[in-house]
């Protein structure tokens, strides 16, 4: 605000009680190293229907958000704002029109939109920092901002015309009893998900629809957060259990379902869901990014994506961050011990 293990029979048995039906996914994937801007590290954060990728890459001289259009990697640049400590950018979301959202970092964050080669500053006046993290097909942008008193609020930016570069920013009203909220994802109907504080100060996943914020609850623990929503209104994210472990969840039809974990993992997170209900994310074995493993979920639980790519590639897939309706998956992993963005395509 980064080995190839076989899925054992134990994993399937231990997670067999999951009560959701997940679509079939590919049993194997080809893998592409998403190019970086200067040959250094990069990370893949989002993917659109065309298989185009948004993320962040080592640049010149600083890290920079990028758009990869299938043949060329394009640096999206930085906003023209005065640097405090440094000046770099990151990209977190992309829509079907190759519009990209993210932020310019200067020591403070400035939410921004990249559209047809133009950068637009989405930051509200009087902000301390702001981040744009998701965008839908019409160009509505979701994110969050903080004021000088460090109060966080989820926002929705709506263009005056579809996919326009001028619009109106609105803070979402937290009607759950707290003062904190962060927007994380938006679907093509304008439904928004994220996390917000409730009356007792805990933070819960929310769904914002038709002007109302709804508490999605938890898997029995204290906190939860929603990361993404598909066009059917299905939500994925992460929640505490009563044991304080954290598991990925699917919220569908008014019910939150535990998606399970890999054998010996400490927890899991679901990061993205496509229109068919295919879900990706990661399991974690410790606090370091290198102790994560990218996963895709089926009705029996998570499957390590490292077991579904060709052996001997030099890759360790750490985190899956997006999946499109063709089943292509974008994320971040180690390639020969260097952080790189990957793109998986079903075979």
N, C-alpha and C positions, 0 to 999 in steps of 0.2 A: 503494500500500500502504500531446482532450480537446482556368464551367468544365464543366462536364459533359464528360467525356472519352470518346470512342468507343473501343471495344475493337478494335484494329487486327487485320488479317489476320496480322501478324507475331506478335501475342500467341498466336493460336491455333496457329500453326505451331511456335513456340518451345516450347510446352507440350504438344505433341501426343503426346509419349512417355509421359505419365502412365498408370500401370498400374492405375487403379481405375475402377470404374464408378459414377458419381454419378447419382442420380435426376434426371429433368427438373425444371427449376424454371420459375417464371413468367417470361415474356418482358417483362412490365411490371408495375409496382406502383403503387397509389395510396399517398399519403403523408399521415400525420396527425401534426401537432405534438402530442406528449403534453403536457397542461397542467402548468404548474409551480404551486407553492404560492402564490407571490406575484407571478407574472408575469415573474420573472427567469429566470436560467439554470436548466437541469436536465440530467440525463443518464439514459439508459435502460440498465439493466444486465441485466435478465432478463425473460422472458416465460413465461406458462403456457399451457395448452391453450385457455383461454377468451380469450386475447389480452390478459389483464391484465398490467400492467407494474410492475416494481419498479425503483427507482433512487434518485437523490438530487437534491434541489431546493434552490434558494435559499429560505429560510424566514424566520421572524421569531422571534428576531433572527438565528439562525444557520442554516447548511445543515442539512437534515433528510432522512432517508430517507422515501420515499413509496411508496404503493400506488395505482395507477390501475386502477380496476375497469371501465373502458369508458365511464363517465359522470362519475365523480367522482374527483378526486385527493385522497388521504387522507394526511396527515402521520402517520408512525408514532411520532413523539416521540423522547424520549431516556430512558435509564435514570436512575434516581434514585441517581446516584453523585456524589461531590464533584469539581467541576471543578478542574483544575490551571491550564491556560492558556485553554481555551475549552470549550464544550459543544455538540456537534453530533452528527448521526448519518448513516449511509449504509446503503442496502439493496443487497444483491448477489444474492439468490436468492429465488425464489418457487415454490410448488408449486400443485397443482390446487385446493387448499382455500383459496387466497389467504393461506397462511401465508408470512411474509417473514422472511428472516434478514439480518443485517448487524452493525454495531457502533455503539456510542456512543463518541465520541472526546472525551477530556478533556485531552489531552496523553499519556494512555495510552488503549489501546483495550479495550473491553469487548464481547465477543461477545454477541449478543442474538437473541431470537426474538420476532416479533410474531404473535400468534395471537388472532383474534376480539377485537381491540381491547386485548389484554393484552400488555405487554412482559415478557419473561422474561430474566433475566441468566444467560447460559450460561458465564460466565468461571470457570475453575478457580481454587481458592484459591492464593495465592502467585504469581499471574501478573504479568508486567510488561505484557503486552498480549495481546489475543486478537481474532480475527476469525472470524465465521461467514459462509461464502460460498456454500454450496449446501444444498438441502433436497429430499428426495424425497417421494413421495405419502403415505407413512405418517408423515412428520414427522421422519425421521432427518436430522441436520444434520452437515455436514462443515465443517471450518475448520482453524485453526491457532492456536497460542499460544506465547508465549515466557516463560521464567522470568527471574528476576532476574539470572541469568548470561548472558542473551541466547541461550539455546539454544532453537531453534524445533522444535516438534513438531506434526504433523498430529493432529487429533482427530476422533472420531465421538461425537456426542451422540444417544442413543436414548431416545425417550419411553417411559415405563412402559406406556402404552397408545397405540395409534396416534393421532397428532395431539394428544397430550396436552402439558401444559405442565410436567410434572415428568419427570425422566429421569436417565440416567447418562452421564457423559462419560468416554471412554476415549482415551488417547493411543495412536496406532498405532505398533507396533514397527517400527523401521527395521532390516530384516535384510539391507540392501544393503551394510553395512560402514561407513556414516557415522553422524553424529549429528544431522543436520538433516533436517526434512521439513515440507512444507506441503501441506495438503489443498485441492483446488480444485473438485472436482465429485463427484456421487454419483448413481447411477441407482436405479430403483425396486427392484432386487434387493439394494441395499446395497453394490454395488461402488464403490470410491472411486478417484479419480485425483488426481495432483498431482505434486510434484517432491521428490526426496530426494537427499542426498549419498551418494556411493558411496565405496569404500575409498580411492581416490586423491584424494578431496576434490572431484571434479567433481560436478555436479548433474544427475540424469537424471529423465526422466518415469517415473512408476510407476503400476502398477495394483495395488490392494489388494483381494484377494478371498479369502474363506474363511480369514481370519486371516493371510494371507501377502502380503508386498509383493514385486511382480515388477518388475524393471528392464526398461523398454521400449526402452532403448538410445537411439541418436541416428541422424541422417542422415549420419554420418561425421565429425561434429565433436566438440566437447568436452561441451557442455551441451544439455539439452532440458528441457521442462516440458509436462505434460499439463494442459489446461484444462477438458475436458468429456468425458462418457461418455454414450452413449445406452443404451436398454434392451436392445439387441442386443450390448452390450459393446464397441462401436466407440469409439475414443478419438481425440480431436483435440488439437492443441497446437502447439508451436513447437520447432524444433531447429536447432542449429548444423550447417552443412555443413563439410566439410574445408577449404573456402575461408574459413571463419569467417562467411560470410553466414548469416542466419537465415531459414528457410522454415517455413510451416505444414506440418503432417503429419497424415495419417490412419493410425492403427494398427488393423489389422483382420486377423483370422486369423493372428496371430503375426507380421505383417509391417508395418513402418513405411514409408509411401509419401510421397514429396515431393509437395506440392500445387502447387508452382510459385509464380511471382510475376507481377505486371503488368509490361508493358514499362517499362524504365528504373527500376523500383522497386529499392530496396536490399534489401528483405526482405518477409516476410509472416508473419502469425499466424492460426491457426484458433482461434476462440473458442468455437464451439458446433456441435452436431450434433443433428438430430432423429431420430425413430425410423425414418424412411425413408432416412437417411444423407445428407440435405442438410446442407451445411456452410457456415458463414459466418465472417467474420473481417475482417481488414483488411490492406492492403499499406501499406508506408511508404517514403517517399522521403527522409526525414531524421529527425532526433531530435525535432522539435517535433510536437505533436499535430495541428497544422494541415497537416502534410505526410503525413497518413494518408488513405487512401481505403477506404471500406467495400466488401467484396467478398462474392460468393457463388461457390462453386467448382462447376465441372462437370468432365466427363471431359477437357476440353481445358485446364483450368487455371482461375485466378480470373477473374471478370467484375466489372468496376467497377459497383457498384449505382447509381452516379450516371447511368449510361447507360440505366437501366431505369425511371426515374421521369420524369414529365412535365417538359418544359423550362420555364424561366421561373418556377420555384417559389421561388427564393431560397435553396434548400438546397444545401449541400455535405455529403454524407454521409461522415463521417470513420471511423466504426468500427461494425461490426455485432457485437452482443454476445450475441444470443440468437435462436433460431428454433424455432417450435413445429411440431407435426405438420400444421397447416393451411398451413404455409409462411409465416406472418407473421413478420416480422423486426423486432427492436427494436435500437436503437443510439443513437449520439450524433453530432451533426453541427453545422455552422454554419447557422443560419437568419438571413439578413441580418446576418451577422458576430457573432451571439451564439450561445453553446453551448446547444443544445436537444436533448431526447430526441425520437426519431422512431419511428413505427410504420408499417411497410410491410405492405400487404395485397395478395396476388396479384390481378390483374385478369383 
